[in-house]
């Protein structure tokens, strides 16, 4: 093993950090994983401790290297993939965050979003033709503004040039490359496209939009391609001297790892949330059906590739909620057996609008609801409704993509932890009306950024190597009667409408 070379992927996710080591065949050699604290100070608020995030990254890198019995000398590159939109602001002189990270699910910035939208006749679509995103609580811009407006002294320090902003990729990169001692302050085009501050065509920060949000340009990281040399591991770290040569937002990384390189190729990732991305080629396509336009990847000096994206806030995190908040299951994997203990959902529909509703509705006034309850219902029916809610939400994204593309999707590539749930995958195929395909290596988020980092240093020659390494693991085809599919989907839509307008002057 000492002669073999590897790529290390750091996957800084919403509920855990992972480090995965891959060989040249794209096979997993070792994994380190560590969960970190989820902080909920108020209803709708979601925070992380940036210091704990960094410590978890260090721990999982050490764990993966130890398990693989290798060190930095065996690594040709490091890639970073991350939860997107999550916002960290820190002092460049001390390295200390000024506040907890505001997580992408956080909805405290609703008033800020409405205020900015009200300043233009286009409302929430004020910047959509520039940035690909609507004004909402989702992108980073509203979160940066909230921190500057609400943390004592933050705005003054930012205007003095002392504060830096970054999504978790930037925070991890800055610390990996030295922190206060020369740390690199940069991000890639995919993460920058999730801030509401970048022109998706020009791949540059928009000074006018930053001014609208009151965000000093000095806070913003340099924007670089997804596959590029960002810097090297700090001299006193576990990754000393190793090139950090790839950064991709987690959903773009998963799409890359799924070898979705042709326009129309589509994947869905089942993680904390659910995210469906369709490759649209080298020209941005702007949705008419509630989807976002995002940069999918950029390799070196090549033209960027774009995608349409549908984002669902709550998927796997609903299973965690069932486990942690209600105690209905002991571990997340128990959900499948509990759901299979009943023959159907018993008439129950669970709309997990814990952070409002993202695509295709964009309703921050919505809140979660369980509807259709009768005395007949037991915990098995609730578990099944939880599973089905993920598939229903994903089906709505596919429906929107079909409308935008004008051609029905025939195949959906899937990845993430929930894809091992046979019941969920079959129901996804049934309710979406298309084949669902899981690859042999389901850890495509980490694999995707590993490929990007490896391509940047020549470990892999091109995306053709990604295609060659991708292998189909299992396929599910629709088997549900169309009349039953239509009935079930209609009831889901009916349940969704019951969550609208819950947040008003009485409920915050």
C-alpha positions in Angstrom: 0.0 0.0 0.0 2.9 2.3 0.6 3.5 2.8 -3.2 -0.2 3.5 -4.0 -1.5 7.0 -4.2 -4.9 8.3 -3.0 -7.2 11.3 -2.9 -8.8 12.5 0.3 -12.3 14.0 0.2 -13.5 16.1 3.1 -17.3 16.1 3.2 -18.4 18.8 5.7 -22.2 18.0 5.9 -25.1 19.4 7.8 -25.1 16.8 10.6 -21.6 15.3 10.4 -18.2 15.7 8.9 -16.6 12.9 7.0 -13.2 12.2 5.5 -13.1 9.5 2.8 -10.0 8.2 1.1 -10.4 6.9 -2.5 -8.1 4.9 -4.8 -7.6 5.4 -8.5 -10.5 3.2 -9.3 -12.9 5.4 -7.3 -13.2 2.8 -4.5 -13.5 3.7 -0.9 -10.3 2.8 1.1 -11.2 4.3 4.5 -13.8 6.5 6.1 -13.8 8.8 9.2 -17.1 10.3 10.4 -18.2 12.4 13.3 -21.5 14.0 14.1 -21.6 17.5 15.6 -24.1 19.5 17.6 -27.3 20.8 16.1 -28.3 24.1 17.8 -31.9 25.3 17.8 -32.1 28.5 19.8 -35.7 29.4 18.6 -38.3 27.9 16.4 -37.0 28.0 12.8 -33.5 28.9 13.9 -30.7 26.4 13.1 -27.1 27.0 14.1 -23.7 25.2 14.2 -20.6 26.0 16.1 -17.9 26.8 13.5 -15.1 25.8 15.9 -16.7 22.4 16.5 -17.1 22.0 12.7 -13.3 22.6 12.2 -12.5 20.3 15.1 -14.7 17.5 13.6 -12.9 17.9 10.3 -9.5 17.5 11.9 -10.8 14.4 13.8 -12.2 12.6 10.8 -9.1 13.3 8.7 -7.0 11.7 11.4 -9.4 8.8 11.7 -9.4 8.1 7.9 -5.6 8.3 7.6 -5.2 6.0 10.6 -7.7 3.4 9.2 -6.0 3.4 5.8 -2.6 3.2 7.5 -1.2 6.1 5.3 -0.1 9.6 5.8 0.1 12.8 3.8 2.9 11.5 1.6 0.4 9.0 0.1 -2.1 11.7 -0.9 -1.9 13.4 -4.3 -4.8 15.8 -3.6 -7.5 16.9 -1.1 -11.0 17.9 -2.1 -13.6 19.7 0.0 -17.3 19.4 -0.4 -19.8 21.0 2.0 -23.2 22.0 3.1 -24.0 25.0 1.0 -25.5 28.4 2.0 -24.5 27.9 5.6 -22.9 31.2 6.7 -19.9 31.7 8.8 -18.4 35.1 9.6 -15.0 35.3 11.5 -12.3 37.7 12.4 -9.3 37.3 10.1 -6.9 38.5 12.8 -7.9 36.0 15.5 -9.7 33.3 13.6 -12.6 33.5 16.0 -16.2 33.4 14.6 -18.3 36.4 15.6 -21.4 34.2 15.8 -22.5 30.6 15.3 -22.9 29.5 11.7 -26.4 30.2 10.3 -27.4 26.9 8.7 -29.0 26.8 5.2 -32.3 25.6 6.8 -32.5 28.6 9.1 -35.5 30.9 8.5 -34.9 33.8 10.8 -34.1 36.1 7.9 -37.7 36.1 6.5 -38.1 39.8 7.3 -34.8 40.7 5.6 -35.8 38.8 2.5 -39.2 40.6 2.4 -37.5 43.9 2.9 -35.1 43.5 0.1 -37.7 42.1 -2.2 -40.0 45.0 -1.5 -37.4 47.4 -2.9 -38.1 46.3 -6.5 -41.1 45.7 -8.7 -39.9 42.2 -9.5 -40.2 41.3 -5.8 -38.5 38.0 -4.8 -37.3 37.6 -8.4 -35.4 40.9 -8.3 -32.0 39.2 -8.8 -33.0 35.9 -10.4 -31.9 36.7 -14.0 -28.5 37.6 -12.6 -27.9 35.1 -9.8 -30.2 32.3 -10.6 -31.9 32.5 -7.2 -34.9 34.1 -5.7 -34.7 36.3 -2.6 -35.5 34.0 0.3 -34.1 32.8 3.6 -32.2 30.1 1.7 -29.1 31.8 0.2 -26.2 33.2 2.2 -26.8 36.9 1.6 -29.7 37.3 4.0 -27.7 35.4 6.7 -24.6 37.6 6.4 -26.8 40.7 6.7 -28.5 39.3 9.8 -25.2 38.7 11.5 -23.9 42.2 10.6 -27.2 43.7 11.8 -27.5 41.7 15.0 -24.1 41.0 16.4 -22.8 43.9 18.4 -19.9 45.6 16.6 -19.9 43.2 13.7 -20.8 45.8 11.0 -18.1 48.2 12.2 -15.5 45.4 12.2 -16.6 44.3 8.7 -16.4 47.8 7.3 -12.9 48.1 8.8 -11.9 45.0 6.8 -11.4 42.7 9.8 -14.2 40.2 9.1 -14.4 37.4 6.5 -17.4 35.5 5.2 -17.5 32.0 3.9 -19.6 28.9 3.5 -18.1 25.9 5.3 -15.8 25.0 2.3 -14.2 28.5 2.7 -13.9 28.1 6.5 -12.3 24.7 6.3 -10.0 25.8 3.5 -8.8 28.8 5.4 -8.0 26.7 8.5 -6.4 23.9 6.5 -4.1 26.3 4.8 -2.9 28.2 7.9 -5.8 30.2 9.3 -4.4 33.5 10.7 -1.0 32.5 9.3 -1.6 32.9 5.6 -4.9 30.9 5.3 -6.4 31.0 1.8 -9.7 32.8 1.7 -11.5 31.4 -1.4 -14.5 29.5 -2.6 -15.5 27.8 -5.9 -18.1 28.8 -8.4 -20.7 26.3 -7.2 -20.7 27.6 -3.6 -20.5 31.2 -4.8 -23.6 30.6 -6.9 -25.6 29.8 -3.7 -25.0 33.2 -2.0 -27.4 35.4 -4.1 -24.3 37.6 -4.6 -22.6 36.1 -7.7 -23.4 36.8 -11.4 -23.9 33.2 -12.7 -22.8 34.2 -16.2 -19.8 36.3 -15.3 -18.8 34.2 -12.2 -18.0 37.4 -10.3 -19.4 39.1 -7.2 -22.0 41.8 -7.9 -21.1 44.9 -6.1 -24.6 46.4 -6.5 -26.3 43.4 -4.9 -23.7 43.4 -2.0 -24.5 47.1 -1.5 -28.3 46.3 -1.4 -27.5 43.9 1.5 -25.0 46.1 3.2 -22.2 43.5 2.8 -18.7 44.9 2.4 -16.9 43.4 -0.6 -13.8 42.9 1.5 -15.6 40.1 3.4 -16.0 38.0 0.3 -13.7 35.1 -0.7 -12.0 34.8 -4.1 -14.0 32.8 -6.6 -12.1 30.0 -8.3 -12.9 27.0 -10.6 -14.1 23.8 -8.9 -11.0 21.9 -10.0 -8.0 24.2 -9.3 -5.1 24.4 -6.9 -6.3 26.5 -4.0 -3.3 26.0 -1.7 -1.5 23.4 0.3 -2.1 21.9 3.7 -0.4 23.9 6.5 3.0 22.8 7.5 2.1 21.7 11.0 -1.1 19.8 10.0 -1.9 16.2 9.1 -2.2 17.2 5.4 1.1 19.2 5.3 2.1 20.1 1.7 -0.8 18.2 0.0 -2.5 20.3 -2.7 -6.1 21.2 -2.0 -7.3 21.1 -5.5 -11.0 20.7 -5.6 -14.1 22.3 -4.0 -17.7 21.6 -4.9 -20.9 22.3 -3.0 -22.3 19.0 -1.8 -25.1 18.6 -4.4 -22.9 19.6 -7.3 -20.3 17.2 -6.1 -22.9 14.4 -6.0 -24.0 15.2 -9.5 -20.3 15.1 -10.6 -19.8 11.8 -8.9 -22.9 10.4 -10.6 -21.2 11.2 -14.0 -24.1 13.5 -15.0 -22.1 15.2 -17.7 -24.6 15.2 -20.5 -27.5 17.8 -20.6 -30.6 16.2 -19.2 -28.8 13.9 -16.9 -30.4 14.1 -13.5 -29.6 12.9 -9.9 -31.3 13.1 -6.6 -29.4 13.1 -3.3 -31.2 11.9 -0.1 -29.4 13.5 2.8 -30.5 16.0 5.5 -32.6 17.5 2.7 -33.3 16.3 -0.8 -31.7 17.9 -3.8 -32.5 17.2 -7.5 -30.1 18.6 -10.1 -30.4 18.4 -13.9 -27.4 19.2 -16.1 -28.4 22.0 -18.6 -25.1 22.4 -20.4 -22.9 25.5 -20.7 -25.7 28.0 -20.8 -27.8 28.9 -17.7 -31.5 28.0 -18.0 -33.9 30.0 -15.9 -36.9 28.0 -14.5 -40.5 28.9 -14.9 -41.5 26.3 -12.3 -39.9 27.3 -9.0 -36.4 25.8 -9.6 -33.0 27.5 -9.1 -30.3 28.0 -11.7 -26.9 27.1 -10.3 -23.4 26.5 -11.5 -22.8 22.7 -11.6 -19.0 22.7 -12.0 -16.1 24.4 -13.7 -12.9 22.5 -14.5 -9.9 24.8 -14.7 -10.2 27.3 -17.5 -13.0 25.4 -19.2 -16.5 26.9 -19.6 -18.7 26.5 -16.6 -21.5 23.9 -16.7 -24.9 24.8 -15.3 -27.9 23.0 -13.7 -31.5 23.4 -12.7 -31.9 22.5 -9.0 -34.9 21.7 -6.8 -34.2 21.9 -3.1 -36.2 20.2 -0.3 -35.2 21.3 3.2 -36.3 18.2 5.2 -35.7 14.6 4.2 -33.3 12.5 6.3 -33.5 15.1 9.1 -37.2 14.1 9.4 -36.1 10.5 10.3 -33.7 12.0 12.8 -36.5 14.1 14.3 -38.6 10.9 14.6 -35.6 9.3 16.4 -34.4 12.2 18.6 -37.5 14.3 19.3 -40.2 11.6 19.5 -38.2 8.5 20.3 -40.2 6.4 17.9 -37.1 4.6 16.7 -33.7 3.9 18.3 -31.6 4.4 15.2 -32.3 6.0 11.8 -32.1 2.7 10.0 -35.0 1.3 12.0 -37.4 3.5 10.0 -37.6 1.0 7.1 -38.8 -2.0 9.2 -41.3 0.1 11.0 -42.7 1.5 7.8 -42.9 -2.0 6.3 -45.0 -3.2 9.3 -48.1 -1.7 7.7 -49.4 -2.2 4.1 -49.9 1.5 3.4 -49.8 4.9 5.0 -53.3 4.5 6.6 -54.4 7.8 5.0 -51.7 9.8 6.7 -49.6 12.4 5.0 -46.7 14.2 6.7 -45.5 17.5 5.2 -42.3 18.4 7.0 -42.3 22.1 6.5 -40.1 22.7 9.6 -38.1 25.4 7.7 -41.0 26.5 5.5 -41.2 25.0 2.0 -38.4 25.3 -0.5 -38.8 24.3 -4.2 -41.1 24.6 -5.9 -43.3 26.6 -3.4 -40.8 28.9 -1.7 -43.2 29.5 1.3 -41.4 30.6 4.5 -44.8 31.0 6.1 -45.5 27.2 6.0 -44.9 24.9 9.0 -45.0 21.1 9.3 -48.3 19.2 9.4 -49.5 15.6 9.8 -52.9 15.2 8.2 -55.4 12.4 7.8 -55.1 11.1 11.4 -57.8 8.7 12.6 -57.9 6.2 15.6 -56.8 3.5 13.1 -53.3 5.1 12.7 -50.3 3.6 14.5 -46.6 4.4 14.6 -46.1 2.2 11.5 -48.3 4.5 9.5 -46.5 7.6 10.8 -43.2 6.0 9.8 -44.5 5.2 6.4 -45.8 8.7 5.9 -42.3 10.0 6.9 -40.7 7.9 4.2 -43.3 8.7 1.6 -42.9 12.5 2.3 -39.3 12.4 1.0 -40.5 10.7 -2.2 -43.4 13.0 -2.7 -41.2 16.1 -2.3 -38.7 14.7 -4.8 -41.5 13.9 -7.2 -42.6 17.5 -7.1 -39.1 18.6 -8.1 -39.1 16.1 -11.0 -42.5 17.4 -12.1 -41.1 20.9 -12.2 -38.0 19.8 -14.2 -40.2 17.9 -16.7 -42.2 21.1 -17.2 -39.1 23.2 -17.7 -37.4 20.7 -20.0 -40.5 19.8 -21.9 -39.4 16.1 -21.9 -40.3 13.6 -19.2 -37.4 12.2 -17.2 -36.8 8.5 -17.9 -34.1 7.8 -15.3 -33.2 9.3 -12.0 -29.8 8.6 -10.5 -29.9 8.5 -6.7 -27.4 8.6 -3.9 -27.1 9.3 -0.1 -27.9 7.2 3.0 -31.6 6.8 2.4 -31.1 5.0 -0.9 -30.5 1.8 1.0 -34.1 1.8 2.0 -35.8 -0.5 -0.5 -39.3 0.7 0.4 -38.5 4.3 -0.2 -36.7 3.7 -3.5 -39.6 1.6 -4.9 -42.1 4.3 -3.8 -39.9 6.9 -5.4 -40.0 5.1 -8.8 -43.8 4.5 -8.4 -44.7 8.1 -7.6 -42.3 9.7 -10.0 -43.1 7.4 -12.9 -39.4 6.8 -13.9 -36.7 4.4 -13.2 -34.6 5.0 -10.1 -30.9 4.0 -10.3 -28.4 3.6 -7.5 -24.7 3.3 -8.3 -22.4 0.7 -6.7 -20.6 3.5 -4.8 -23.4 5.5 -3.2 -21.1 8.0 -1.5 -21.1 10.1 -4.6 -20.8 13.5 -2.9 -17.3 12.7 -1.5 -16.4 10.8 -4.7 -17.4 13.7 -6.9 -15.1 16.2 -5.2 -12.4 13.6 -5.0 -12.6 13.3 -8.8 -12.5 17.1 -9.2 -9.4 17.4 -7.0 -7.7 14.5 -8.7 -8.4 15.9 -12.2 -6.8 19.2 -11.2 -3.5 17.4 -10.4 -3.6 14.9 -13.2 -4.4 11.8 -11.0 -7.4 11.3 -13.3 -7.2 12.6 -16.8 -10.7 13.8 -17.4 -14.4 13.3 -16.8 -14.1 10.2 -19.0 -12.5 8.4 -16.1 -15.5 9.3 -13.9 -17.8 7.8 -16.5 -15.6 4.7 -16.8 -15.6 4.1 -13.1 -19.4 4.6 -12.6 -21.3 1.4 -12.2 -25.0 0.7 -11.7 -25.7 -1.0 -8.5 -29.5 -1.5 -8.5 -32.5 -0.2 -10.5 -36.2 0.2 -9.4 -38.9 0.6 -12.1 -42.5 1.9 -11.5 -45.0 -0.7 -10.6 -47.9 1.3 -9.1 -51.2 1.5 -11.0 -51.5 5.0 -12.6 -54.9 5.6 -11.0 -53.4 4.9 -7.5 -50.4 7.1 -8.3 -52.7 9.9 -9.3 -54.9 9.5 -6.2 -52.0 9.4 -3.8 -50.2 12.3 -5.4 -53.4 14.4 -5.4 -53.8 13.8 -1.6 -50.2 14.8 -1.0 -50.8 18.1 -2.9 -53.9 18.6 -0.8 -51.9 18.0 2.4 -49.2 20.6 1.3 -51.8 23.3 1.0 -52.8 22.8 4.6 -49.3 24.0 5.7 -49.6 27.4 4.0 -50.0 30.7 5.9 -49.3 29.3 9.3 -46.7 31.9 10.3 -48.4 35.3 10.8 -48.3 38.0 13.4 -49.3 35.5 16.1 -46.8 32.8 15.1 -43.1 33.5 14.5 
